[in-house]
């Protein structure tokens, strides 16, 4: 199943890419909810956290390490940032390719919504 994120990975549509390696890609969200709003996606299509399997543990760990590195490279390491993974429609997932929102650049409130 192809998603907009698959199209970004395949360079079929443009994106403002901030990081890429063999396992993942990070790009700026086109509808930012904070001054810094980057989406980090695995290149392997995983539908959501609800569908992860034991074989995905390496890529999930890689994503978390890269999320921290990307946040720091974007100047969020000192002030703080939020990582969000929405899982399925009721939680707000609109693209069914696992992705981590990296949000920061302002004080974030809780609860988020």
Buried (B, 14 or more C-beta within 10 A) or exposed (E): EEBBBBEBBEEEEEBEEBBEEEEBBBBBBEEEBBEBBBBBBBBEBBBBBEEBEEEBEEBBEBBEEBBBEBBEEBEBEEEEBBBBBBBEEEEEBEBBBBBBBBBBBEEBEEEEE
